Amino acid sequence: MKFFLETFDRPRNKSINQQPFFFKKTSSEIESAFNGTMNYRRDSDFVKSFGDGSTANLHRYFLNETRKGTNESYLQSILEEKKLLKEDVVAAWFVSDCDHTIGAKMRWDYGKKLIEAGIRIHGEGECFNKVTDKKFSKMEKADFNLEHVKFYLAFENAYHCDDYISEKFWRNALTNRAVPIVFGPSIADVDEIAPPHSYIHAEWFSSPELLVKYIHWLADNDEQYLDYHRWRNISPERLKHPIELRFSNRPEDFAFCDLCRKIRINREAGLRQFYKSIMRWWSLDSSPECQMGTQYPDYLYKIENNKVIVKE
């Protein structure tokens, strides 16, 4: 998918009034035609994340039945919510991509080890031979209510790919007041953007068996489980990443506002920015683990000083 402002041309011919921006992936044929990047990665020119702590916690501060309660009463309401679950499970996982990418295969293999270790889990999707009609993109709820489960497996189909922490973490888990169990993103990346003490990372444990043991222990110990929800009583402003404080609660809003502001500033200063290779930024300027099994054209490795800013 590409995002363009005004028109498209090659870098050497573009003026500062013609500035296309790379928005996720694009073809290599036009890779030198972009002035900037808008993406979930924190090294993007304009960061458009999948979510944030304050948005995931709207339930606490903006629903009448919860916003008037004390901090402790709100935490107890989460426990009461979890008791509504009819199945004898502690976690849920909706997954349909079992092996389309290296990362997808890695997460499915690790998930199967958790199942073999005895995790009490509700699974849906093609990987479980249980395809449902749920359409998260249309804000529809699945038949299985995630609000009633204590944990959700926020397993990404990419391994250690910079800042790739998707809706599985924010929407499926935190928004439904389930503690995300994370696999895929690095611990450092999750720590950078997640609310404090809000998640469990698979890499903290030396084996899947130990992770399962810890999850089941938390599920049976209310106070220790609620420790993963105490961040919800932090004021919304303190939960926001510093980059978000200038704008609204919606990540897409502040990203586009920042984009417009930057274009105006560059025009007034007579500056033009472009990338020699957008694919170099997207593919090679990432962690080695994210590049596993992928061979890129030799010319990409030779590009230096990829991001260029010139005075017109």
N, C-alpha and C positions, 0 to 999 in steps of 0.2 A: 504494500500500500504506500502511496506517495502523497505528500502534502505540498501543494504549490501556493505561492503567493504571486499573483499577477501573471507571470509568464515564464517560459522555459527557454534557456539558451546556454551555450557553453560558457564556462567561467571567464574566458578571456574577452568575451563580448558583452557580458552582463554589466549593466549599470547598477548603482546602489538602489535604483527603483525597481529592479527586477530580481527578486530574491526567493527562489524555491527552497523549501526546507525538507530534509529527509525525515519522514514520519514512519518509523519501523523499517520494513525491508523494501528494497527496490532492485531493479536489474542492474547488472554490471555495465550495460551499454550506456547508461546515462550517469554513471557513478561520479563523474567529475563536474556535475552540473548543479551541485547543491551548496547553498551558502551557510546552512546550519542544520542542527539536529534537534529533533523533539522526540523524546523517548523516555522509557522508564529508567534508563541508566543515569546515575548521578553525574556522569561526565558529559551528559548531553548539554547542548547550549541552553535548552529549555526542558526542564524535567517534568514529565507527565507520568506520574506514578499510578499504580493500580489502586492505591488506597492510602489511608492514613489513620492514625489512632482516633482522632476526634470524629471522623466520619463513621468509623466502625463502632463508635460508642454512642451514637445518637439515641439509642434506646434508653440510656441512663439519664440523659438531661432533657430530652424533648418529648417523652411520653408522659402524660399526666399522672399515670398510676405509679411511675417510678421516680420522677424528678422531685417529688415532694418528700420522699422518704429519707431516712438517715442513711449514712454510708453503710452501716451494718445491716439495716433492714433490706437495702438493695441487694447486698451479697446473699442474704438469706433467701431473697426472692429467686435468685439464680438457682439455688439448691432445690427449691420447691419446683421450679420449672423442669429440672432434670428428673425429678421423681415421676413425671408424667409419662416417661418412656415405658412402653409396654414390653419391648424386647429385652432380653438379658444380654445387653451389649454395653460397652463403654465408649466405643468409637465408631465413626462412620467414614466411608471412603467411596466417592463417586469417581470412577476412572474407566476410560474407554480406550486409551492409547497404551497398549501393553508393550509394543516393540517397534514402533515406527521410527524412533530415533534411539541413539545410544542411551541418552538420558532416560527415555521412557522405559527402556528395557531394564536399566539399573534400578529405577524406582519400583517397577513391578517385581523384580527379583527380590528386592529388600522387603517389599510388602508381603510377598509370599512367605518369607522367613518369619515375619511377625505372626502371620496366620499359623504357620507350623509351630511357633512357640506358644500358641494358645490365646492370642489376643481375641477378646470378645468384640467382634466387629460386625457392623452392618455394611455390606458391600453392594453397590449398584454399578451398572455400566457394562460395556462389552467384555471387559476383562473378567467380570463375574457371571457372564452369560445372562445378564439381567438388564437389558436395555429398557429404559423408561422414557416417558414422554415429556419429562421435565425440560424446560427451556429457561435456564438461568438468565440468558441474555434478554428475555422478555419479562424478567422479574417474577417468573412463576415459581411456585414452591414445589418441591418434590413431594411425593406421597409420604415419604419418610421425613419427619420434621426434625431438621438439624438443631432446632432450638432445644430439643429434649435430650440431646446426646452430650456427654461431657467433653469428648475429644473429637477432633477431625484430622484425618491424615492429609495435611497440606503438602503433598509430594509433587514436585515439579518434574516436567519431562525434559529438563535440562540440568546438567550437573555443574555446579560452580560457575554458572554463567553470570557475569557481573550484574548484581542488583535485580536479577529476575525473581521477583517475589510477587506472585500473581494474585488474581481474585480468589484462588483457593485459600490463601492465608487470610485475606481481608474480608471477603464476602462470605465464603462458605463456612469459615471458622469464627473469626472474631465477631462479625456482625451478628451471628447466631449464638453468641456467648458460649461457644465451644473453644476449648484450648487447642490451638494448632500444634500438631506434631509435624515437624518440618524435616523434609529430605530434599536435597538438590541444591538450594542456595548455600553459600558458605556461612559459617557462624558469624563472621565479621560483618557480612552484608546485612544479615537479619538484625543483628544487634544495632546497626546504624539507624534503622528506620522503625523497628518494632517498638510498641509501648514497653515500658520496663516490666520485666518478669511476667511476660504475657504468653510465652511459647515454650515448647520443649523441642530440642534439636536431636535428631537421631545420632549425630556425631559425638554427642556427649557420652555415649554409651559404647562400651567395648564389644557388645554383642546385641543382636536383636532380642535375645532372651532377657537380658538385663533391662532393656527398654520396656518390654512387655510387663515385667515384674514391677517396675516403677509406676507404669500407667495404672495397673490394677491396684497397687497400693494407694495411689492418689485417689482413685475412684472410691475407695472404701474409707478414706479419711477426709472428712469434710473441711476441716480447718486448713489442712495442707493444700487441698484442692483449691480452696478459695484464695489462697495466696497468689494464684495465677490470674485472679480477677480483681485484685485490689487496685490495680492501675485504673480501673474504671471510675474510681472515685476521685481521680485527679481532675482538676478543672480542664475543660476542653482546650483552652489556649496553651496550657503547658504541655499538652500532648502533641501539638503540632510541630512538625519539623520546621526549623528556622526559615527555610526557603518558602514556607507556606504562609507565614504570618501576615504577609502584606495583602492577601487575597481572601477569597471566600472559603467555605468548607469543602468545595469541590476541587479536586486536584486539576481537572481539565480547565477550570476557570483561571487559576493563577498561572498555569502554563501558557495559555494563549494571551493573557494580559501581559505577561513578561515578554512574550514574542513581539507583540505590538510596540511595547515600550522600547525594546532593543532596536527594532527597525527605525523608529523615529530618531533615536539617539545617533545611530550610525549615519542616517541621512544628513542630520544636522552637522555632524562632524566630518562628512565627506569620506566615510570609511566603507570599505567593501571587504567582506569576509567570504571565503569559500574553502572547500575541501578538495585537495588533489584527487582523493579517492575515498568516496563514502564507504566503499566495501572494506577498505583498509581499517577505517574507524570501527565499522560494525563487526568485522570478523576477526581481525588480527589484534586490535587493541582491546583484547579481553583475556581472561585467564587461560592458561594452557589447558586446564581440564575441560573448559568449554569447547576447545578446538579438537578434542579427541576424535580421531577417525576421519578428519577432514583435511584435504589437501587443497591449498589455494594456489592460484597462478603465481609464478615466480616474481613477476613485476611488483606484486603487492608488498613483498618482503623488502624491496629496495626503496620504497617511498619513505622519505624523511620529511620532517616538518610539514606534516599533512595538512594542518589547519593554517590557512594563510589570511592575514589581515593587512590590507594595503590602503594607502591614502590616495584618493582620486583627485 
